[in-house]
Amino acid sequence: MAAQAAAQAASAAAMSAQQQAMSQLTGFNNTIKSKDDVTVQFQLYPTGQTTPRLQNALQGKAKSDGEDVLTPLIQQVATTVLTEVTKK
């Protein structure tokens, strides 16, 4: 019973966080104007290390007002990080 309640609470928290993230993304997209440049910089550090294993900057340019240029960049970051951490 307690495990089920905890699972439901975790699910509700995850849904709330997702809704908040989508709201923030929508707000961000509303500030984008045609020809705006967006840059996402990231670094991937191994646990306990001070030197990044991977670092990169990705750029996107809006073609129209309100265009979602951030989501494709985040997807690229996720793919790059996943590829790096699954290397043998």
C-alpha positions in Angstrom: 0.0 0.0 0.0 2.8 2.5 0.9 4.8 1.5 -2.2 1.8 2.2 -4.4 1.2 5.6 -2.7 4.9 6.4 -3.2 4.8 5.4 -6.8 1.7 7.6 -7.4 3.4 10.6 -5.6 6.5 10.1 -7.8 4.4 9.9 -10.9 2.5 13.1 -10.0 5.8 14.9 -9.2 7.3 13.8 -12.6 4.2 15.0 -14.4 4.3 18.4 -12.6 8.0 18.8 -13.4 7.3 18.0 -17.1 4.4 20.5 -17.2 6.6 23.1 -15.7 9.4 22.4 -18.1 7.0 22.7 -21.1 5.6 25.9 -19.7 9.1 27.4 -19.4 10.0 26.2 -22.9 6.9 27.8 -24.3 7.8 31.0 -22.5 11.3 30.9 -23.9 10.0 30.2 -27.4 7.7 33.3 -27.2 10.8 35.4 -26.8 12.5 34.0 -29.9 12.5 36.3 -33.0 13.4 35.5 -36.5 17.2 35.2 -37.1 17.9 35.0 -33.3 20.9 32.7 -32.5 20.6 30.2 -29.6 23.7 28.5 -28.2 23.7 25.5 -25.8 27.1 24.8 -24.1 27.7 21.7 -22.1 30.4 19.8 -20.3 30.4 16.2 -19.2 32.6 15.4 -16.2 33.5 11.9 -15.0 32.6 11.4 -11.3 35.4 12.9 -9.2 37.2 14.5 -12.1 38.0 18.2 -12.7 38.7 17.8 -16.4 35.7 17.4 -18.7 35.4 14.2 -20.7 33.4 16.0 -23.3 32.6 19.7 -23.9 30.8 21.3 -26.8 28.7 24.2 -27.9 25.7 23.8 -30.3 24.1 26.6 -32.1 20.7 27.1 -33.8 19.2 30.0 -35.7 15.5 30.8 -35.7 13.9 31.0 -39.1 10.7 32.6 -37.7 9.3 34.3 -34.6 8.5 31.8 -31.8 10.3 28.9 -33.4 11.4 26.2 -31.0 15.2 26.2 -31.6 16.0 24.9 -28.1 14.4 21.4 -28.3 16.5 20.2 -31.3 19.7 21.5 -29.6 18.8 19.6 -26.3 18.1 16.5 -28.3 21.5 16.8 -29.9 23.1 17.2 -26.5 21.3 14.2 -25.2 22.3 12.0 -28.2 26.0 13.2 -27.9 26.1 12.5 -24.1 24.4 9.1 -24.5 26.9 8.2 -27.2 29.8 9.3 -25.1 28.8 7.5 -21.9 28.0 4.2 -23.7 31.4 4.0 -25.5 33.3 0.9 -24.5 
